[in-house]
Amino acid sequence: MSVFTDLDMLYDYEKDAAAAAMGYMTLATRAHSSGIRERYLKLANEATDAHSKVSKLITKAGGIA
């Protein structure tokens, strides 16, 4: 059984937040409807904000973000 530390989980969350931001931005570029495009852009910004916050937590915990 594997033992994961808090830092391991933060790294995993950072990876997921970055992937979400990239995915939402890609979808925004493909959307033809301006309403849907705006929603994807909002989601991309939220994912970027989450990534920024978790990067700060990683640094605070002694990791490299």
C-alpha distances in whole Angstrom, upper triangle without the diagonal:
4,7,10,13,16,18,15,16,19,19,18,21,23,23,23,26,28,27,29,32,32,32,34,37,37,38,40,42,42,43,47,47,48,46,43,43,43,41,38,40,39,35,35,36,34,31,33,33,29,28,31,30,26,27,29,26,24,27,27,24,25,23,26,27
4,6,10,13,14,11,13,16,16,15,18,20,19,20,23,25,24,26,29,29,30,32,34,34,35,38,40,40,41,45,45,46,44,41,41,41,38,36,37,36,33,32,33,31,28,29,30,26,25,28,26,23,24,26,23,20,23,24,20,21,20,22,23
4,7,10,11,9,11,14,14,14,16,19,19,20,22,24,24,26,28,29,30,32,34,35,36,38,40,40,42,45,45,45,44,41,41,41,38,36,36,35,32,32,32,30,27,28,28,25,24,26,24,21,22,23,20,18,21,21,17,18,17,20,21
4,7,8,6,7,10,11,11,13,15,16,17,19,21,21,23,25,26,27,29,31,32,33,35,37,37,38,42,42,42,41,38,37,37,34,32,33,32,29,28,29,26,24,25,25,21,20,22,20,17,18,19,16,14,18,18,14,16,14,17,18
4,5,5,7,9,10,11,13,14,16,17,19,20,22,23,25,26,27,29,31,32,33,35,37,38,39,43,43,42,41,38,37,37,34,32,33,31,28,28,28,26,23,24,23,20,19,20,18,15,16,17,13,12,15,14,11,12,12,15,16
4,5,5,6,9,10,11,12,14,15,16,18,20,21,22,24,26,27,29,30,31,33,35,36,37,41,41,40,38,36,35,34,32,30,30,28,26,25,25,22,20,21,20,17,16,17,15,12,13,14,10,9,12,12,9,11,11,14,14
4,5,5,6,9,10,10,12,14,15,16,18,20,21,23,24,26,27,29,30,31,33,35,36,40,40,39,38,35,34,33,31,29,29,28,25,24,24,22,19,19,19,16,14,15,14,10,11,12,9,7,10,10,7,8,7,10,11
4,5,5,6,9,10,11,13,14,16,17,19,20,22,23,24,26,27,29,30,32,33,35,38,39,38,37,34,33,33,31,28,29,28,25,24,24,22,19,20,20,17,15,17,16,12,12,14,12,9,13,14,11,12,9,11,12
4,5,5,6,9,10,11,12,14,15,16,18,20,21,22,24,26,27,28,30,32,33,36,36,36,34,32,31,31,28,26,26,25,22,21,22,19,17,18,18,14,13,15,14,10,12,14,11,10,13,14,12,13,12,13,13
4,5,5,6,9,10,10,12,14,15,16,18,20,21,22,24,26,27,29,30,31,35,35,34,33,30,29,29,26,24,24,23,20,19,19,17,14,15,15,11,10,12,10,7,8,10,8,6,10,11,9,11,9,11,10
4,5,5,6,9,10,11,12,14,15,17,18,20,21,23,24,26,27,29,30,34,34,34,33,30,29,29,27,24,24,23,20,19,19,18,15,15,15,12,10,12,12,8,8,11,10,7,11,13,11,12,9,9,8
4,5,5,6,9,10,11,12,14,16,16,18,20,21,23,24,26,27,28,32,33,32,31,28,27,27,25,22,23,22,19,18,19,17,14,15,16,13,11,14,14,10,11,14,13,11,14,16,14,15,13,13,11
4,5,5,6,9,10,10,12,14,15,16,18,20,21,22,24,26,27,30,30,30,28,26,25,25,22,20,20,19,16,15,16,14,11,12,13,9,8,11,11,7,9,12,11,10,14,15,14,16,13,14,12
4,5,5,6,9,10,11,12,14,15,17,18,20,21,23,25,26,30,30,29,28,25,24,24,22,19,19,18,16,14,14,13,10,10,11,8,6,8,9,6,7,10,10,9,12,14,14,15,12,11,9
4,6,5,6,9,10,11,12,14,16,17,18,20,22,23,24,28,29,28,28,25,23,24,22,19,19,19,16,14,15,15,11,11,13,11,8,11,13,10,10,14,14,12,15,17,17,17,14,13,10
4,5,5,6,9,10,10,12,14,15,16,18,20,21,22,26,26,26,25,22,21,21,19,16,17,17,13,12,14,13,9,11,13,10,9,12,13,11,12,15,15,14,17,19,19,20,17,16,14
4,5,5,6,9,10,11,12,14,15,16,19,20,21,25,25,24,23,20,19,19,17,14,14,14,11,9,11,9,5,7,9,7,5,9,10,9,10,13,14,13,16,18,18,20,17,16,13
4,5,5,6,9,10,11,12,14,15,17,19,20,24,24,24,23,21,19,19,17,14,14,14,12,9,11,11,7,7,10,9,6,9,12,10,10,14,15,14,16,19,19,20,17,15,12
4,5,5,6,9,10,11,12,14,16,17,18,22,23,23,22,19,18,19,17,14,14,15,12,10,12,12,9,10,13,12,10,13,15,14,14,18,18,17,20,22,22,23,20,18,15
4,5,5,6,8,10,10,12,14,15,16,20,20,20,19,16,15,16,14,10,11,12,8,7,10,9,6,8,11,10,10,13,15,14,15,18,19,18,21,23,23,24,22,20,17
4,5,5,6,9,10,11,13,14,15,19,19,18,18,15,14,14,12,9,9,10,7,4,7,8,5,6,9,9,9,11,14,14,14,17,18,18,20,23,23,24,22,20,16
4,6,5,6,9,10,11,13,14,18,19,19,19,16,14,15,14,11,10,12,10,7,10,12,9,9,13,13,11,14,17,16,16,19,21,20,22,25,25,26,23,21,17
4,5,5,6,9,10,11,12,16,17,17,17,14,13,14,13,9,10,12,10,8,11,12,10,11,15,14,14,17,19,18,19,22,23,23,25,27,28,29,25,24,20
4,5,5,6,9,10,10,14,14,14,14,11,9,10,9,5,7,9,6,5,9,10,9,10,13,14,14,16,18,18,19,22,23,23,26,28,28,30,27,25,22
4,5,5,6,9,10,13,14,14,14,12,9,10,10,7,6,9,8,6,9,11,10,10,14,15,14,16,19,19,20,22,24,24,26,28,29,30,27,25,22
4,5,5,7,9,12,14,14,15,12,10,12,12,9,9,13,11,9,13,15,13,14,17,18,17,19,22,22,22,25,27,26,28,31,31,32,29,27,23
4,5,5,6,10,11,12,13,9,8,11,10,7,9,12,10,9,13,15,14,15,18,19,18,21,23,23,24,27,28,28,30,33,33,34,31,29,26
4,5,5,9,9,9,10,7,5,7,8,5,6,9,9,9,11,14,14,14,17,18,19,21,23,24,24,27,28,29,30,33,34,35,32,30,26
4,6,8,10,10,12,10,7,10,12,9,9,13,13,11,14,17,16,16,20,21,21,22,25,26,26,29,31,31,32,34,36,36,33,31,28
4,6,9,11,12,10,8,12,12,10,11,15,15,14,17,19,18,19,22,23,23,25,28,28,28,31,33,33,35,37,38,39,36,33,30
4,6,7,9,6,5,9,10,9,10,13,14,14,16,18,18,19,22,23,24,26,28,29,29,32,33,34,36,38,39,40,37,35,32
4,6,9,8,7,11,12,12,13,16,17,17,19,21,22,23,25,27,27,29,31,32,33,35,37,37,39,41,42,43,41,39,35
4,5,5,6,9,10,11,12,14,16,16,18,20,21,22,24,26,27,29,31,32,33,35,36,37,39,41,42,43,41,39,35
4,6,5,6,9,10,10,12,14,15,16,18,20,21,22,24,25,27,29,30,31,33,35,36,37,39,41,42,40,38,34
4,5,5,6,9,10,11,13,14,16,17,19,20,21,23,25,26,27,29,30,32,34,35,37,38,39,41,39,37,34
4,5,5,6,9,10,11,12,14,15,17,18,20,21,23,24,26,27,29,31,32,33,35,36,37,39,37,35,32
4,5,5,6,9,10,10,12,14,15,16,18,20,21,23,24,26,27,29,30,31,33,35,36,38,35,33,30
4,5,5,6,9,10,11,12,14,15,16,18,20,21,23,24,26,27,29,30,32,33,35,36,34,33,29
4,5,5,6,9,10,11,12,14,15,17,18,20,21,23,24,26,27,29,30,32,33,35,33,32,28
4,5,5,6,9,10,10,12,14,15,16,18,20,21,22,25,26,27,29,30,31,33,30,29,25
4,5,5,6,9,10,10,12,14,15,16,18,20,21,23,25,26,27,29,30,32,29,28,24
4,5,5,6,9,10,11,12,14,15,17,18,20,21,23,24,26,27,29,31,29,27,24
4,5,5,6,9,10,11,12,14,15,17,18,20,21,22,24,26,27,29,27,26,22
4,5,5,6,9,10,10,12,14,15,16,19,20,21,23,24,26,27,25,23,19
4,5,5,6,9,10,10,12,14,15,17,19,20,21,23,24,26,24,23,19
4,5,5,6,9,10,11,12,14,16,17,18,20,21,23,25,23,22,18
4,5,5,6,9,10,11,12,14,15,16,18,20,21,23,20,19,16
4,5,5,6,9,10,10,13,14,15,17,18,20,21,19,18,14
4,5,5,6,9,10,11,13,14,16,17,19,20,19,18,14
4,5,5,6,9,10,11,12,14,15,16,19,17,17,13
4,5,5,6,9,10,10,12,14,15,17,15,14,10
4,6,5,6,9,10,11,12,14,16,14,13,10
4,5,5,6,9,10,11,12,15,14,14,11
4,5,5,6,9,10,10,12,11,11,9
4,5,5,6,9,10,11,9,8,5
4,5,5,6,9,10,10,10,8
4,5,5,6,9,9,10,9
4,5,5,6,5,7,6
4,5,5,5,6,6
4,5,7,9,10
4,6,9,10
4,7,9
4,6
4
